[in-house]
């Protein structure tokens, strides 16, 4: 239980990172409600679980030592971020129509697989996520060795930590929805969309050009 708890606490470090999935998760929970935010969180959890499994099995050798420098993977991830960001930025708020009709607005995708897939793809093609789990894998292998049950328990604790905290984010975001005015929601969509677009452009440009050399120390 001690190893599991330690892994759970470690997982909080990933849960607190402000990556593209974080902003999309908050935006979805506020706009569509806890159910759809939770479905996206589940998709993120599935991609994390798959990444951990592949990393632990050594299959990530295809991505290289640093997935952030893999040109094909980064470009694919960047394109996905730009697409999701563009769709999010142009969305219009429907709060006024909901209030006028006195019911939940039903327009837009409502199938669970849509939100699960969005969370999965957005997180799966984020090279930073792979780099994080590869770093974790190296650390726990050095500590527990290979094919050790303690390492598996540790990783399980981390995954549960990320999923539970993402679910909490969805719940809190959904609770503040009544205080979100239409104008605020519209701007939130635009801001989240721009963040995703910029992140996608960064992934593409950074793998083609070393952007760090243009940043003064």
C-alpha positions as CSV (number, residue, x, y, z in Angstrom):
1,X,0.0,0.0,0.0
2,X,2.9,2.3,0.7
3,X,4.2,2.0,-2.9
4,X,0.8,2.6,-4.3
5,X,0.3,5.7,-2.2
6,X,3.8,7.0,-3.2
7,X,2.8,6.5,-6.9
8,X,-0.5,8.3,-6.2
9,X,1.4,11.3,-4.8
10,X,3.8,11.3,-7.7
11,X,0.8,11.3,-10.1
12,X,-0.3,14.7,-8.7
13,X,2.7,16.3,-10.4
14,X,1.3,15.2,-13.8
15,X,-2.2,16.1,-12.9
16,X,-1.2,19.7,-12.1
17,X,0.6,20.3,-15.4
18,X,-1.2,22.9,-17.6
19,X,-1.0,21.1,-20.9
20,X,-3.5,21.2,-23.8
21,X,-5.6,18.4,-22.3
22,X,-6.1,20.4,-19.1
23,X,-7.6,23.4,-20.9
24,X,-9.8,21.3,-23.1
25,X,-11.0,19.3,-20.1
26,X,-12.0,22.4,-18.2
27,X,-13.7,24.0,-21.3
28,X,-15.7,20.8,-22.1
29,X,-16.9,20.4,-18.5
30,X,-18.1,24.0,-18.3
31,X,-19.8,24.0,-21.7
32,X,-21.2,20.5,-21.9
33,X,-21.3,19.4,-18.2
34,X,-19.7,16.9,-15.9
35,X,-20.7,13.8,-17.9
36,X,-18.9,14.8,-21.1
37,X,-15.9,16.2,-19.2
38,X,-15.6,12.9,-17.4
39,X,-15.7,11.0,-20.7
40,X,-12.9,13.1,-21.9
41,X,-11.0,12.5,-18.7
42,X,-11.5,8.8,-19.3
43,X,-10.1,9.1,-22.8
44,X,-7.0,10.8,-21.3
45,X,-6.7,8.0,-18.7
46,X,-6.8,5.4,-21.5
47,X,-4.1,7.1,-23.4
48,X,-1.9,7.4,-20.3
49,X,-2.5,3.7,-19.5
50,X,-1.5,2.7,-23.0
51,X,1.5,4.9,-23.0
52,X,2.6,3.5,-19.6
53,X,2.2,0.0,-20.9
54,X,4.2,0.6,-24.1
55,X,6.9,2.5,-22.2
56,X,7.2,-0.3,-19.6
57,X,7.3,-2.9,-22.4
58,X,10.0,-1.0,-24.3
59,X,7.9,-0.5,-27.4
60,X,8.6,3.3,-27.4
61,X,12.0,2.7,-28.9
62,X,10.2,3.6,-32.2
63,X,9.8,7.1,-30.9
64,X,13.4,7.6,-29.9
65,X,14.9,8.6,-26.6
66,X,13.0,11.9,-26.7
67,X,9.5,11.7,-28.4
68,X,9.5,15.5,-28.6
69,X,12.2,15.3,-31.2
70,X,10.4,12.7,-33.4
71,X,9.4,14.8,-36.5
72,X,6.5,12.6,-37.6
73,X,5.0,12.1,-34.2
74,X,5.3,15.8,-33.3
75,X,3.8,17.0,-36.6
76,X,0.9,14.6,-36.3
77,X,0.3,15.8,-32.7
78,X,0.6,19.4,-33.8
79,X,-1.9,19.0,-36.6
80,X,-4.4,17.4,-34.2
81,X,-4.0,20.2,-31.7
82,X,-4.5,22.9,-34.4
83,X,-7.7,21.1,-35.6
84,X,-9.1,20.8,-32.1
85,X,-8.1,24.3,-31.3
86,X,-9.8,25.8,-34.4
87,X,-13.0,23.9,-33.7
88,X,-13.0,25.1,-30.1
89,X,-12.2,28.7,-31.0
90,X,-15.1,29.1,-33.4
91,X,-17.7,27.5,-31.2
92,X,-20.6,29.8,-30.2
93,X,-22.1,29.8,-26.7
94,X,-25.6,28.4,-26.4
95,X,-26.4,29.4,-22.8
96,X,-29.0,31.9,-23.8
97,X,-30.9,29.4,-25.9
98,X,-30.8,26.9,-23.1
99,X,-32.3,29.4,-20.7
100,X,-35.0,30.4,-23.3
101,X,-36.0,26.8,-24.0
102,X,-35.7,25.8,-20.3
103,X,-33.8,22.7,-21.1
104,X,-30.3,21.4,-21.9
105,X,-29.2,22.4,-25.4
106,X,-28.8,19.2,-27.4
107,X,-26.9,20.4,-30.4
108,X,-23.4,19.0,-31.0
109,X,-21.9,15.6,-30.6
110,X,-23.3,13.7,-27.6
111,X,-22.0,10.2,-28.2
112,X,-19.6,9.1,-25.5
113,X,-17.1,7.8,-28.0
114,X,-16.6,11.4,-29.4
115,X,-15.4,12.8,-26.1
116,X,-13.4,9.7,-25.2
117,X,-11.7,9.8,-28.6
118,X,-11.0,13.5,-28.3
119,X,-9.3,13.1,-24.8
120,X,-7.4,10.0,-26.0
121,X,-6.0,11.6,-29.2
122,X,-5.2,15.0,-27.7
123,X,-3.2,13.3,-24.9
124,X,-1.8,10.4,-26.9
125,X,-0.2,12.7,-29.6
126,X,1.3,15.0,-27.0
127,X,5.1,14.3,-27.1
128,X,5.5,15.9,-23.7
129,X,3.2,13.2,-22.2
130,X,5.4,10.4,-23.6
131,X,8.6,12.1,-22.4
132,X,7.1,12.4,-18.9
133,X,6.2,8.7,-18.7
134,X,9.5,7.6,-20.2
135,X,11.3,9.6,-17.5
136,X,9.1,8.0,-14.9
137,X,9.8,4.5,-16.3
138,X,13.6,5.1,-16.1
139,X,13.3,6.3,-12.6
140,X,11.2,3.4,-11.2
141,X,13.2,0.9,-13.2
142,X,16.4,2.2,-11.5
143,X,14.6,1.9,-8.2
144,X,12.6,-1.4,-8.4
145,X,14.3,-3.1,-11.3
146,X,12.6,-4.7,-14.3
147,X,9.5,-7.0,-14.2
148,X,8.9,-6.1,-10.5
149,X,5.4,-6.0,-9.1
150,X,6.2,-2.9,-7.0
151,X,6.9,-1.0,-10.2
152,X,3.5,-2.0,-11.6
153,X,1.7,-1.0,-8.3
154,X,3.6,2.4,-8.4
155,X,2.5,3.1,-11.9
156,X,-1.1,2.1,-11.1
157,X,-1.1,4.6,-8.3
158,X,0.1,7.3,-10.6
159,X,-2.6,6.5,-13.2
160,X,-5.3,6.5,-10.6
161,X,-4.1,9.8,-9.3
162,X,-4.2,11.5,-12.7
163,X,-7.7,10.1,-13.4
164,X,-9.2,11.0,-10.1
165,X,-7.8,14.6,-10.2
166,X,-9.0,15.1,-13.7
167,X,-12.4,13.9,-12.7
168,X,-12.3,16.4,-9.8
169,X,-11.4,19.2,-12.3
170,X,-14.5,18.2,-14.3
171,X,-16.8,18.3,-11.2
172,X,-15.5,21.7,-10.0
173,X,-15.7,23.2,-13.6
174,X,-19.3,21.9,-13.9
175,X,-20.3,23.5,-10.6
176,X,-19.1,27.0,-11.7
177,X,-21.2,26.8,-14.9
178,X,-24.2,28.8,-13.4
179,X,-21.9,31.7,-12.8
180,X,-20.5,31.7,-16.4
181,X,-22.1,34.4,-18.4
182,X,-22.5,33.9,-22.2
183,X,-19.8,36.5,-23.0
184,X,-17.3,34.8,-20.6
185,X,-18.0,31.4,-22.1
186,X,-17.4,32.6,-25.6
187,X,-14.1,34.2,-24.7
188,X,-13.2,31.1,-22.7
189,X,-13.7,29.0,-25.9
190,X,-11.6,31.4,-27.9
191,X,-8.8,31.4,-25.3
192,X,-8.7,27.6,-25.0
193,X,-8.8,27.3,-28.8
194,X,-5.9,29.7,-29.3
195,X,-3.9,27.9,-26.6
196,X,-4.4,24.6,-28.4
197,X,-3.5,26.1,-31.8
198,X,-0.4,27.7,-30.4
199,X,0.6,24.5,-28.7
200,X,0.1,22.6,-32.0
201,X,2.1,25.2,-34.0
202,X,4.9,25.0,-31.3
203,X,5.0,21.2,-31.7
204,X,5.4,21.5,-35.4
205,X,7.9,24.3,-35.5
206,X,10.0,23.0,-32.6
207,X,10.6,19.7,-34.3
208,X,11.6,21.4,-37.6
209,X,13.6,24.2,-36.0
210,X,15.3,24.3,-32.6
211,X,13.2,27.1,-31.1
212,X,15.2,27.2,-27.9
213,X,18.1,28.8,-29.8
214,X,16.0,31.8,-30.5
215,X,15.1,32.2,-26.8
216,X,17.6,34.4,-24.9
217,X,19.0,32.9,-21.7
